[in-house]
Amino acid sequence: MDREDQLYPPVKALLQAQGYEVKGEVGAADVMARRGGEEPVIVELKLRFSLSLFHQAIARQSVTDLVYIAVPRPKGRQAKRMLKDNLALCRRLSLGLITVLPDGRCEVHCDPGPYAPRKSKKRQQRLLREFEKLQGDPNAGGATRHGIVTAYRQDALRCAAHLAEAGATKGSAVAKATGVGRATGLMSANHYGWFERVSTGIYQLTEAGRDGLKHWAYSWEPEADCGLSEAGQVADKRPE
């Protein structure tokens, strides 16, 4: 669909099938519908999701609680994520969401109404654990994922620092010396390529590990503060 007015016939047909009288371009509203003495329905049409679309829809909520936005069904690699994110936003703003398919069919993803998002205790606890484990404040807020210092990376740096000083060491001894309880599993997983297993349960530092200690200097000490560490060039790929 190349024009907003191409969205109007499918949306009008959808509302008419539910017994509404529908008219386009009523005042500031793209679409307005009435059914007897019920509260009117307003639909704002756009070719894509945008901040201005949500602004317009919110403005229409001063007229009626029954406000929808209608856009062509998203396409492409990011379509599923785009639809999911904007559906969540519509629910949060008490807006309805309609998408129009290429064949002219409409899909109603949600209706206007109160919405109380469920809190995820699991996600909250995950963030709190990361907050408690992260030593100092090594990252500037708003930084990209490239070069982010995580608690996992800090633990890896502690293990690397110990091996740099002590040489090849048993994993349990590294854990005891550094306070990193997951030292053996961390070195075995070797996400950054810093560790090499020389025999059962015993690890030594690789050249990549020595470079890592230099590159991430001061990013893992308790007094570390954002801006003190040198930003890395590779994103932390470890799963959260």
N, C-alpha and C positions, 0 to 999 in steps of 0.2 A: 504494500500500500504506500502510495506516494503523497497522498493528501489526507488531511484530517477529515474532510467531508466524506471520504470513502468509508470511514468508521461509522458514520451516522446511520445508514440503512440497516446494518446488522444490529446495532444497539437499539434502534427504534423497533425493529421486529421483535427483539427479545422482550422489550417492555410491553409491546402491544399484545404479545402472547399471554401476558400475565394480567391483561385487562386494563392497561393504562392508556390514556390519551397522551400522545407524545407530540412535542413541538420543538423545533430546533431554534437556536439563537434567540432565546427569550431573555432580554436584558443582558446581563453579563454571563449568563449560563449557556454553555454549548448545547445542552439537552435538558429539557424539563418535562416531567411526566406527572399526570394526575390520575387518581383512581377514586372517583366519588369524593367523599369528604375527607379522605386520608391525607396525611402530610405529604407534600410534594417530594418527588425524587429528582435530583440533579445529577447529571453525568458530565464530567469534564473530559474532553477528547484530546489526545496528543499522540504523535507518531512514535514517541519513546518516553521512557521514564525520565523525569528531570525535576530539579528542585522547584522550578517555576510551576510545574504541574501540581505538585503538592501544595505550594503556596495558594494557587487558585482554588484547589479543593477545600483547603482549610477556610478560606474566605467564604465559600459557599455554606459552610456550617453555621454561619450567622443567620442563614435563611431557613435551613432545614437540617435535621440530623441525618437524613437519608441522602448522602453524597457518595457517588462512585467516581472512580477514574477509569478510563478505558483506553487501552493501547493495543497495537498489534502484538500478537504473541511473539515474545523475543526469540531470535534465532542465533545460531552460532555456538561456539564452544562454551561461552560463559552464560548461555541462556538460562540454564537451570538455576545457577547461583543468583543471577540477576532477578529472576522471578521470585525465588525464595526470599531474598533480602528485601525486595520491595513489597512483597506480601506481608512480611513481618512489620514493615513500616506502616503499611495501610492499617493493619490491625491495631498497632500502637496508637495511631491517630484516629481510630474509629471511622475509617473510610472503607468503602467497598471497592473491590477490584474486579474489573472485567477485562479479559483479553479477547481479541478478535483474531480468528484463524484465517489463513489465506482463502479458504473456501467460503468465508462469510459466516461461519458458525461462531457463536460467542460462548465463552466459558466464564462462569462466575466463580471466582476463587474465594471470595469472602464477602459478607454483607456488612454494612455499617453497624456498629454496636459497641458497647463497653468491652474493654479488653484488659485483663490483668495478666501480664506475662508471668509464667512460672519461673521461679528462681531455681537455678541449678546448684544444689549444694555441692555436687561433685566438682563442678568447675570452680566454684568459690574456694573449696578446699585446695584444689590444685594451684590456684593463684596464691593463696596464703602460704602454701608450702614453698613455692618458688620465692616469694617475698622473704620468708624467714631464712631460707638457705642462701640467698644472694648476699654476699659480703660487701658492705659499703654501698656506694651508688655509682657503679661504673658506666652507666649508660645515660646519655642525654635523652630525656623524654621526647618522643616524636621521631626518633631515629628510625631508619629502615631496618629490616631484618638483617641486612648485610653488616657484619661486624658487631652484632649484639652479643654482649657478655651475659651468659646464663649461669645459673648456679652449677649446672652440669659442667660447663667449660671451666669454671673456677675450680671445681673438684679435680678435673683433669690436669689443670695447671699445678695444683698442689702435689699431685702424684708425680708429675713430670719433674717438678723442682726437687722432690726427694730423690728420684732416680738420678738426676743430674749430679747430686752430691754424693749419694751412697753407691751408685752403680747398680748392677743387676740385683734385684731384691725380690723376695717372696711377697706375693700379693697381700697376705695377712699382715706382714711386717709393715708394708706401706700403709695399710689401713690404720694400724695402731699408731704409727709415727705421725701421720697427717690428720687423723681424725675423720678421714673419708671412709665411712663404713662400706661403701660400694666399690672400693678401690679395685679389687680383683676383677669384678664384673665389668667395670669401666675400662680397665686396661685390656681385658679380653675382647670387648666389643670394638675398641680401637677406632672410634668414629673419626678421629682427626688424623690418624696415621702416626701418632706420636709414640706408640709403644710396640715392642717386639717381644714375643715370648721366646725365651732361650731354653727353657725346660719346663716341666710340669709346675705350674703355679708361680714361676719366676719370670720377671719381666725386666727389660732394660729400655732405655730411652733411644729413640731413633734420631737421625739428623733433623727430621721434620719436627720432632719434639723439641730439640734445642732451639730451632728457629722459632717455634711457637712460644717458648719462654721469653725470647727476646721481643717478639712481635706483640705479645700481650702483657708486657711488663707493667706492673702496678695495677692491672685490672682485676687481680684476684686477692689482694691484701684487704684486711678488714677496714682499713682507712681509705680504701679506693673511692674516688669520687669521679663523677662523669667528666669526661674531657681529659683525664689523666692517661687513659690507655690509648694506644695507637689503634685506630679502627682497622679491623681485619677486612680482607677483600672477599672472603667466602662466607656465605650465610651459614649460621649454625643449623645443620641439617638434622640434629637429634630430635626425635619425636618428643612432643611435650608429655 
